[in-house]
Amino acid sequence: MKNIKLIILILFLSNCGYSSIYNNQKTQNYKINVIEKNGDNEMNNLIENEIRLYSNKDALNIYELKINSIYEKKILTKDSSGVVTDYNLSVKSIFTINFKNIIKIVELEESINVKKKSDNYELNIYEKNIKRNFASSIREKLILKIKNINDN
């Protein structure tokens, strides 16, 4: 009886029809060339790597992209002894998109509040993961903006 329930559950979950709205973005007919990067190099490189995943090298629609990213780590609170307890990590990326001599400027932001870890090494790893997540989220939003340019 347990085996039958397990098989039914597996069949149901594998055929439930879920697919990410970004799943088919790679099959789109566009190529994105990053021609200039300014600001925070690490953030720009993460975003550029994310964009490459969704760029079709053989596409006819070619977008030229300039990236300017500002990454900030702000102190939010300190304890009574003056030790930092909370940070705000944020990134603001400004994209200049050129498509068939139509220029569009897009600003995207991400932000999160973080509690300080007792171990600085652990905090650095956590911050790098947050930066990767920021880059992924910004890429998803940017792809949707680019898709809207193409649809207009």
C-alpha positions in Angstrom: 0.0 0.0 0.0 2.9 2.4 0.9 4.5 1.6 -2.5 1.4 2.5 -4.4 1.0 5.8 -2.6 4.7 6.6 -3.3 4.3 5.8 -7.0 1.2 7.9 -7.3 2.9 10.8 -5.5 5.9 10.6 -7.8 3.7 10.5 -10.9 1.6 13.4 -9.7 4.6 15.6 -8.9 6.5 14.8 -12.0 3.4 15.7 -14.2 2.0 18.6 -12.2 2.8 21.0 -15.1 5.0 23.4 -13.1 7.5 25.3 -15.0 9.4 28.5 -14.1 8.3 31.6 -16.0 12.0 32.0 -16.8 12.4 28.5 -18.0 11.8 29.3 -21.7 13.8 32.5 -21.7 16.9 30.8 -23.0 15.0 29.8 -26.2 14.2 33.4 -26.9 15.8 35.0 -30.0 18.1 37.5 -28.4 21.7 38.0 -27.7 23.0 40.3 -25.0 26.4 41.8 -25.3 27.8 43.6 -22.2 29.9 46.4 -23.7 30.7 48.4 -20.6 30.8 47.9 -16.9 31.2 50.6 -14.2 31.0 50.5 -10.4 31.3 47.4 -8.3 33.4 44.9 -10.3 32.3 41.8 -8.4 28.6 42.6 -8.7 29.0 43.5 -12.4 30.8 40.2 -13.1 28.2 38.2 -11.3 25.4 39.9 -13.2 27.3 39.5 -16.5 27.7 35.7 -15.9 24.0 35.4 -15.1 23.1 37.2 -18.3 25.4 34.9 -20.4 23.2 32.0 -19.3 20.2 33.5 -21.1 21.8 34.9 -24.2 21.5 33.0 -27.4 24.7 33.4 -29.4 23.0 32.7 -32.7 20.1 35.2 -32.2 19.2 37.9 -34.7 18.1 40.4 -32.0 21.2 41.8 -30.4 21.1 44.0 -27.3 24.1 46.1 -26.2 24.2 46.5 -22.5 26.1 48.9 -20.2 26.1 48.0 -16.5 26.7 50.4 -13.6 26.3 48.7 -10.2 26.6 50.2 -6.7 26.9 47.7 -3.9 26.6 49.0 -0.3 27.0 47.4 3.1 25.5 49.8 5.7 25.5 49.4 9.5 22.0 49.4 10.9 22.5 48.7 14.6 25.2 48.3 17.2 25.0 46.8 20.7 25.7 48.7 23.9 29.5 48.1 23.5 29.5 49.5 20.0 29.8 46.1 18.2 27.8 46.0 14.9 24.8 43.6 15.1 22.9 44.3 11.9 23.8 45.3 8.4 21.9 46.2 5.3 23.3 44.8 2.1 22.0 46.5 -1.1 22.8 46.8 -4.8 21.5 49.2 -7.3 22.2 48.4 -10.9 21.6 50.8 -13.8 21.5 49.3 -17.2 21.6 51.2 -20.5 20.1 48.9 -23.1 20.7 49.7 -26.8 18.5 47.7 -29.2 18.3 48.8 -32.9 19.3 52.4 -31.8 16.5 52.5 -29.2 18.1 53.3 -25.9 16.3 52.4 -22.7 17.6 52.9 -19.1 16.6 50.4 -16.5 17.3 50.7 -12.7 17.0 47.6 -10.6 17.6 47.3 -6.9 17.9 44.5 -4.3 18.3 44.8 -0.5 18.3 42.7 2.6 19.0 43.1 6.3 21.5 40.7 7.8 22.4 39.9 11.4 26.1 39.8 12.0 27.5 36.3 12.4 30.0 35.6 15.2 32.5 34.2 12.7 33.7 36.7 10.1 34.6 33.9 7.7 31.0 32.6 7.9 29.7 36.2 7.4 31.9 36.6 4.2 30.6 33.4 2.7 27.0 34.4 3.6 27.5 37.8 2.0 28.9 36.2 -1.2 25.8 34.0 -1.4 23.6 37.0 -1.0 25.5 38.8 -3.9 24.9 35.8 -6.1 21.3 35.8 -5.2 21.1 39.5 -6.0 22.7 38.9 -9.4 20.3 36.1 -10.2 17.3 38.2 -9.2 18.5 41.2 -11.1 19.1 39.1 -14.2 15.6 37.7 -14.1 14.1 41.2 -13.8 16.4 42.5 -16.6 15.4 39.6 -18.9 11.7 40.6 -18.5 12.5 44.2 -19.2 14.4 43.2 -22.4 11.6 40.9 -23.4 9.2 43.9 -23.1 11.5 46.0 -25.3 11.4 43.3 -27.9 7.6 43.0 -27.7 7.0 46.7 -28.3 
